[in-house]
Amino acid sequence: MPQLVDLDVSYNAEITIPFGSCGQLLALNVAGCEWSTLFLNGVSLLAPLAKLRILSLAENEFATSADIVTGLKPLATNGALEELDVSENPIEDNGESFAAAHAAIQAALPSLKLLDGKSLNKAAGALPTVHALAGENGTLGLDSADAIGDAPSMAQEKEFDAALRGEVDGTVVG
């Protein structure tokens, strides 16, 4: 799998993948896989993914931000990770607010630009992302009865943001 750059194994309960041969991976979606740790036998599952830019850990079983931050330490050293989704984890069930969890994650991963679909770019003149334009329900101002399809994917958001900046990468998102 050395050529693999985008992997979506979401909603595969308790799947564990040896990522050692996936060093070129840029995007990983493990949402809903019932993960509660990013370690297997004491070894970080994400350590081989030095180029990872987009990671969805949404809808898993992470109980605290420390569970997430500890597992993401290997990715913090290279600064490649830009987008992280940890929404719908039972963090608040254990007494930690999502605001506190987000603060801990942002402190540990200063390279993040998006956290749970919200822009962290505080630079003046920063352009909004699709998620920011779309609001919480991802419908771009439409009410839920008018919404077509799901909220924009991270890839669609990235392409939209690039288009807003006048960049064209030739990717067709369908």
N, C-alpha and C positions, 0 to 999 in steps of 0.2 A: 503494500500500500504506500510506497514512497511518493507517488504522484497525487495522492488524495489531499485535497485542500479544504473540503467542506463535508462534514459528516453529521447526519441527523439520525440519531437512534432514539429519539424521544418516545416516551410512553412504552418502553420495553422494560417491564418491571425487573429490577435488580440485575440489570445487564452490567457486566464488567468487561471492558475491552482493554487488551494490552496495547497501549498507545506507543510502545517503543519503536514501531516501524512507521509511525505517522508523523515524523518530524516536520513535514511541510504543511501540516494542517493549520488552516487559518481560522476556520469556524467550526464550532462543535456545539451541538444541541443535545443535551441529555436531560431535557425537561421531563418531568413525570416518571423518572426511572427508579423512584423510591430510594435514592441515595441519601445517606446520612453522614457520609464521610467521603473525602477525596483521597483516601489511602487504602491500599490493599496490602495486607501483611506488613504494615509499617512503611510501605513505599508509596510515595506520591504518584497517583495515577496521571497527573498532569505534567510532571517534571520533563518528559520527553517533548512536550509541545511548546518549545521556546518561541515559535513564530505565531502562536495562537493570538488572534485579534478579537474574536467574537466568541463568547461563551454564554450559553443559557443553562443555568442550574435551577430554573423555575420549577415550581410544583414538585419539589423533592421533600426530603425529611430532615433538612438541616435545622437543628434545634437552636443554635446560637450563631452569632456573627463570627465567633472564634472558630467554630467548625469550618466555616467558609474561608476565613482569612488564613488560617493555618494551612489549609489545603492549597491555597492560591500563592503561597510564598514563593514557590519555584518560578511562577510567572511574573512576580513583582520585580525580580532582579533585572529582567531584560526590557521591561517597559513596553512590550508589544501589545498587551491586552488593553483594548480600547472600549469594548462593550461587554457588559456583564448584566445578566438578568437573574436575580435571586428572588423574584416575587413568588408569592404563594408558598413559602416555606413556613413551618410552624414556629418561627422565631418569637413572635409575640405570645405564643402559648406558654413560653418559658420566662415571661416577665421582661423581656428585652423589647423595646420599641423598635419599629423599623427605622425611625430617624436615627436612633443610637447605632443600630446595625449598619446603616448606610454610612454614618460618620466613620465608624471603625474600618469599613471596607475602603472608603475613599482615602483614609490615612495610609492604609497598607498598600494601596494600588493608585499612586498619584497619576499614572498614565491614563486612567479611565476617562472616557469622554461621555459615555452613556451608562447609567446605572438604572436598571429596571425601566428602560425606555425613556428616561429623562436626561436631558443634556446637563452635563456638569461643567460645560465650557462657560467660564465666567468672564472671558475676554470681551472687551467692548466691541460692539459691532458683530458679535457672533450670530450666525444665521440659525434660525430655528430648525429643528429636526422634524421629520414627518410625524413622529410620536408627539412632539410638542404641538405641532399644528393640528393634529388629529384629536388631541385631548385624550381623556382616559379610555373612551370606548373605541378609539381608532377609526371614527367614521367621518373625519374631515368636516365636521359641522352638521352632518346629517343626523336626524334622530334614528333610533334603532330600527324603526320600521322601514327606513329608506336605505339602510346600510347594505352594501353589496359585498359579500365575501368577508374574510377575516381582516383584522388590522394588518397594516403593512408589515412585511417581514423585515428582519434586520438588513437583508441584502437589498430589498426595495428601498428601505430608508437610506441606506448608504448611497445608492444610485441617485435617489432624489436629492440628497444633500450635495452630491457632486454636481448635479445639474444646476442647482441653485448657485453654486460657485462658478458655473460656466465650464466645468470640466466634463469631458466625454470619454468614457472608457470602452464603449462599444459593446457592453454587456446587455443582453436582452433578458429582462426579467418578466416571467409570465405568470 
